[in-house]
Amino acid sequence: MAVLVTGGAGYIGSHTVRTLRERGRDVVVLDSLEHGHEAAVLGVPLVVGDIGDRELLARVMADYRVDAVVHFAAYKAAGESVTQPGRYFVNNVGKTAVLLEALQSSGIGHIVFSSSCAVYGTPTVLPVDEDHPLNPESPYGESKMLVERMLAWLDLRSASLRYFNAAGASFDAAIGEDSVLSLNLIPRAMKAALGQIEELTVFGTDYPTPDGTAIRDYVHVVDLADAHVRALEALESGVASFTVNLGTGVGSSVQEIVDTTRAVSGVDLPVRLSDRRAGDPVAVYADNRRAAAVLGWKPQYGLDDIVATAWRWHSTHPNGYAGH
């Protein structure tokens, strides 16, 4: 029996695939490689294809005797989703509906869904717990919310994991976040430290925070992978469907990212200060107590680990997976 990981050649997916294998699970990855990388799966069986392909799904589930699914495959750029909403709804919602139908047709009863804190929008209360009203502010966030709602109507046992800002890389620098197209803060900081971009732009220095910069909850990708495996194990042990936040519960400011990057890299990171971006909340961080109660999960790694592992990955893979 095997676990099917959709989008398993992507950033968080590849770390989860590795953790599953470390825990003795057989795994097969289904990934279009539109944004994923074959090198990231580290030799695990990889089927290149689309989750919207019914015939392919049926064949993979039968050939690999799939008995559970961890579902990452989705477009994830919130800004892009605003300008191309239809693309996000077709891919993230429509094709997920095809996947869920295939699960039911194949008699597969367990799915772990990669959701997002984007379902909350701008929080009205901090820390954000799972009972916070859902108010997504982008088609990306809306698409994640819609899939969560679909799962509630189906005869499947599901876990929806709403994670905050995934960051860092594997501790041996074997896999990490491909910075070539990433607009996330930490990969951008790494590129600035490596001289690949002229400077890191800091948007907003007048927020009502200790250092004036915005605060987010950065959670190590290895911790996230651990949580996905724990969620699957919980479902398999008979736990009813659940939704949990995955975050550290601690906010880190943009300035702290800058300072930590400078300390870890030894580079005087070039920074340009700019005005706030419209719609950026002052602070977002998670209440993760439900994840602790349901999964026995607590993040093991903090900001220093995140930046240190990111630096090892980016400095040894300056062009991402290209050439590897």
VMD Tcl script that draws the C-alpha trace (Angstrom):
set ca {
  {0.00 0.00 0.00}
  {1.24 3.49 -0.79}
  {0.57 7.13 -0.01}
  {-0.11 9.28 -3.06}
  {1.37 12.77 -2.68}
  {0.03 15.20 -5.25}
  {2.37 18.10 -5.85}
  {5.05 16.07 -4.12}
  {7.83 17.56 -6.25}
  {7.10 21.02 -4.87}
  {8.54 22.77 -1.83}
  {6.47 21.51 1.11}
  {5.39 18.39 -0.76}
  {8.96 17.17 -1.29}
  {9.80 17.58 2.40}
  {6.66 15.64 3.31}
  {7.55 12.88 0.85}
  {10.95 12.60 2.49}
  {9.45 12.42 5.99}
  {6.97 9.75 4.89}
  {9.82 7.65 3.50}
  {11.86 8.14 6.68}
  {8.90 6.69 8.60}
  {8.79 3.61 6.43}
  {5.89 4.51 4.15}
  {5.74 3.63 0.46}
  {5.11 6.78 -1.54}
  {4.24 7.71 -5.11}
  {4.30 11.33 -6.29}
  {1.96 12.80 -8.89}
  {3.18 16.18 -10.12}
  {2.81 18.13 -13.36}
  {6.31 19.60 -12.82}
  {4.89 22.99 -13.80}
  {6.39 24.32 -10.59}
  {7.86 21.15 -9.09}
  {11.22 19.52 -9.76}
  {12.05 15.88 -10.39}
  {15.26 16.22 -8.35}
  {13.24 17.18 -5.28}
  {11.61 13.76 -4.88}
  {15.02 12.12 -4.25}
  {14.31 8.95 -6.18}
  {10.75 8.30 -5.02}
  {8.48 7.02 -7.84}
  {7.25 10.05 -9.79}
  {4.31 10.10 -12.19}
  {4.27 13.25 -14.32}
  {0.70 14.27 -14.90}
  {-2.31 16.32 -13.89}
  {-4.67 15.75 -10.97}
  {-7.52 16.60 -13.32}
  {-6.79 13.51 -15.46}
  {-9.38 10.92 -14.29}
  {-7.88 8.02 -16.20}
  {-4.38 8.73 -14.93}
  {-5.60 8.98 -11.35}
  {-7.41 5.65 -11.58}
  {-4.34 3.99 -13.05}
  {-1.93 5.39 -10.45}
  {-4.21 4.47 -7.57}
  {-4.55 0.91 -8.86}
  {-0.94 0.36 -9.93}
  {0.55 1.61 -6.64}
  {-2.25 0.27 -4.41}
  {-2.84 3.74 -2.97}
  {-4.68 3.79 0.34}
  {-4.25 7.46 1.36}
  {-3.57 10.83 -0.24}
  {-1.69 13.94 0.84}
  {-2.83 16.71 -1.49}
  {-0.54 19.67 -2.20}
  {-1.08 20.20 -5.93}
  {-2.31 23.78 -6.39}
  {-1.36 27.20 -7.64}
  {-0.33 29.29 -4.66}
  {0.49 32.90 -5.62}
  {-2.17 35.06 -3.96}
  {-1.29 38.15 -5.99}
  {-1.43 36.26 -9.28}
  {-4.77 34.78 -8.29}
  {-6.30 38.27 -8.17}
  {-5.39 38.88 -11.80}
  {-6.15 35.31 -12.96}
  {-8.99 34.09 -10.71}
  {-10.45 31.64 -13.21}
  {-7.14 29.83 -13.53}
  {-7.01 29.34 -9.77}
  {-10.58 28.12 -9.43}
  {-10.21 25.65 -12.31}
  {-6.94 24.25 -11.00}
  {-7.32 24.42 -7.23}
  {-11.03 23.68 -6.94}
  {-12.20 22.00 -10.15}
  {-9.28 19.59 -10.44}
  {-9.39 18.84 -6.72}
  {-13.04 17.83 -7.20}
  {-11.85 15.35 -9.85}
  {-9.23 14.01 -7.44}
  {-11.78 13.59 -4.65}
  {-14.15 11.77 -6.99}
  {-11.29 9.43 -7.94}
  {-10.56 8.74 -4.28}
  {-14.13 7.72 -3.65}
  {-14.30 5.60 -6.80}
  {-11.14 3.78 -5.68}
  {-12.38 3.29 -2.12}
  {-9.68 5.50 -0.58}
  {-10.96 7.00 2.64}
  {-8.17 9.28 3.95}
  {-6.89 12.61 2.63}
  {-4.65 15.26 4.16}
  {-5.30 18.61 2.49}
  {-2.77 21.40 2.25}
  {-4.84 24.44 3.19}
  {-3.66 27.91 4.22}
  {-4.08 30.69 6.73}
  {-5.17 32.72 3.69}
  {-8.69 31.44 4.43}
  {-8.83 33.92 7.34}
  {-7.92 37.06 5.43}
  {-6.84 39.93 7.67}
  {-7.31 38.67 11.22}
  {-9.46 40.60 13.66}
  {-8.06 38.76 16.69}
  {-4.55 37.52 17.48}
  {-3.40 34.84 17.73}
  {-5.63 33.39 15.01}
  {-7.45 30.21 16.04}
  {-9.47 27.82 13.88}
  {-12.77 29.40 14.92}
  {-11.79 32.78 13.50}
  {-14.25 33.83 10.76}
  {-13.19 32.83 7.26}
  {-12.80 35.88 5.06}
  {-10.32 35.16 2.25}
  {-9.09 38.23 0.42}
  {-7.84 36.56 -2.75}
  {-9.08 33.86 -5.13}
  {-6.20 31.72 -3.82}
  {-7.55 31.91 -0.26}
  {-11.09 31.41 -1.54}
  {-10.02 28.29 -3.42}
  {-8.57 26.76 -0.26}
  {-11.74 27.56 1.67}
  {-13.92 26.02 -1.04}
  {-11.96 22.76 -0.96}
  {-12.31 22.62 2.82}
  {-16.06 22.99 2.36}
  {-16.17 20.30 -0.31}
  {-14.39 17.87 2.00}
  {-17.05 18.37 4.66}
  {-19.73 17.05 2.27}
  {-17.91 13.91 1.18}
  {-17.69 10.47 2.70}
  {-13.97 10.85 3.39}
  {-11.95 11.22 6.55}
  {-9.96 14.41 6.03}
  {-7.47 16.71 7.69}
  {-7.25 20.33 6.54}
  {-3.97 21.91 7.60}
  {-3.98 25.69 7.57}
  {-0.37 26.67 7.67}
  {1.19 30.02 8.00}
  {4.51 31.11 6.40}
  {6.46 28.03 5.35}
  {10.20 28.67 5.35}
  {13.60 27.03 5.66}
  {15.03 23.92 4.00}
  {16.16 20.41 4.87}
  {19.01 20.36 7.36}
  {21.32 18.57 4.92}
  {20.55 21.12 2.17}
  {19.33 18.33 -0.12}
  {15.98 20.01 -0.85}
  {14.60 23.49 -0.37}
  {12.55 26.30 -1.86}
  {13.48 27.12 -5.44}
  {14.16 30.85 -5.33}
  {14.13 31.38 -9.09}
  {10.49 32.44 -9.17}
  {9.73 32.84 -5.44}
  {8.55 36.21 -4.16}
  {8.57 35.11 -0.51}
  {10.55 37.20 1.95}
  {13.21 34.73 3.05}
  {14.18 33.50 -0.45}
  {14.33 37.16 -1.53}
  {16.58 37.92 1.45}
  {18.83 35.03 0.44}
  {19.03 36.30 -3.14}
  {19.99 39.75 -1.91}
  {22.67 38.29 0.37}
  {24.03 36.27 -2.58}
  {24.10 39.34 -4.83}
  {21.49 37.91 -7.18}
  {19.26 40.93 -6.73}
  {20.37 44.44 -5.96}
  {18.55 44.77 -2.66}
  {15.75 43.46 -0.47}
  {12.76 45.77 -0.37}
  {11.13 46.18 3.05}
  {7.54 47.31 2.63}
  {6.49 49.45 5.58}
  {8.55 50.67 8.52}
  {5.79 52.55 10.35}
  {3.63 49.67 11.57}
  {2.61 49.71 15.25}
  {5.13 46.94 16.06}
  {8.31 47.02 18.19}
  {10.55 47.78 15.19}
  {7.96 49.25 12.80}
  {7.93 46.34 10.35}
  {5.17 43.80 9.74}
  {5.00 40.56 11.73}
  {4.33 37.06 10.39}
  {4.46 33.50 11.72}
  {7.31 31.61 10.01}
  {7.17 27.84 10.45}
  {9.98 25.51 9.42}
  {9.16 23.32 6.43}
  {10.53 20.26 8.27}
  {8.03 20.91 11.07}
  {5.27 21.22 8.48}
  {6.25 17.90 6.91}
  {6.12 16.26 10.33}
  {2.63 17.67 10.89}
  {1.36 16.27 7.58}
  {2.58 12.79 8.45}
  {1.09 13.05 11.94}
  {-2.22 14.14 10.40}
  {-2.25 11.11 8.12}
  {-1.45 8.80 11.03}
  {-4.24 10.38 13.08}
  {-6.79 9.73 10.33}
  {-5.59 6.16 9.93}
  {-5.95 5.59 13.67}
  {-9.62 6.53 13.50}
  {-9.59 10.23 14.42}
  {-12.56 12.04 12.88}
  {-12.03 14.73 10.24}
  {-10.38 17.85 11.61}
  {-8.92 21.25 10.75}
  {-5.85 22.68 12.49}
  {-3.53 25.65 12.22}
  {0.15 24.99 11.69}
  {2.27 27.83 12.96}
  {4.74 28.54 15.72}
  {2.44 30.88 17.60}
  {5.27 33.41 17.58}
  {5.44 36.40 15.27}
  {8.72 37.50 13.70}
  {9.13 40.88 12.08}
  {10.61 41.66 8.68}
  {13.45 43.46 10.43}
  {14.19 40.32 12.46}
  {14.45 38.38 9.20}
  {16.90 40.97 7.89}
  {18.99 40.92 11.07}
  {19.06 37.12 11.27}
  {20.01 36.82 7.60}
  {22.89 39.22 8.13}
  {24.09 37.27 11.17}
  {23.84 33.84 9.51}
  {25.27 34.79 6.11}
  {27.91 37.23 7.31}
  {26.73 39.57 4.55}
  {25.60 43.14 5.15}
  {22.28 42.54 3.44}
  {21.39 45.51 1.20}
  {17.92 46.81 2.04}
  {15.64 49.43 0.52}
  {12.89 50.84 2.72}
  {9.56 51.42 1.01}
  {5.97 52.33 1.82}
  {3.47 49.75 3.04}
  {1.72 47.64 0.45}
  {-2.04 48.01 0.30}
  {-3.81 45.25 2.17}
  {-0.83 43.99 4.17}
  {-1.95 43.36 7.76}
  {0.17 44.57 10.66}
  {0.60 41.13 12.21}
  {-0.52 37.54 11.65}
  {0.39 34.60 13.85}
  {-1.25 31.34 14.79}
  {-2.91 29.82 17.79}
  {-1.55 26.28 17.40}
  {-3.07 24.66 20.50}
  {-5.48 22.50 18.53}
  {-2.62 20.98 16.52}
  {-0.89 20.15 19.79}
  {-4.06 18.52 21.15}
  {-5.06 16.57 18.04}
  {-1.65 15.68 16.60}
  {0.71 16.00 19.54}
  {2.53 18.46 17.24}
  {4.67 21.34 18.37}
  {7.17 23.08 16.12}
  {10.74 22.13 16.99}
  {12.58 24.83 15.06}
  {12.66 28.61 15.35}
  {13.74 31.56 13.26}
  {17.47 30.91 13.62}
  {17.02 27.37 12.27}
  {14.80 28.61 9.46}
  {17.29 31.19 8.25}
  {20.34 28.95 8.77}
  {18.86 26.07 6.74}
  {17.59 28.46 4.08}
  {21.07 29.97 3.78}
  {22.71 26.54 3.44}
  {20.25 25.58 0.73}
  {20.33 28.83 -1.25}
  {24.09 29.32 -0.99}
  {24.72 25.79 -2.29}
  {21.90 25.93 -4.87}
  {22.07 29.54 -6.11}
  {20.06 28.60 -9.20}
  {17.61 26.39 -7.36}
  {17.27 22.94 -8.89}
  {18.66 24.05 -12.25}
  {21.66 21.89 -13.06}
  {20.97 19.44 -10.20}
}
mol new
graphics top color blue
foreach p $ca { graphics top sphere $p radius 0.5 }
foreach p [lrange $ca 0 end-1] q [lrange $ca 1 end] { graphics top cylinder $p $q radius 0.2 }
display resetview
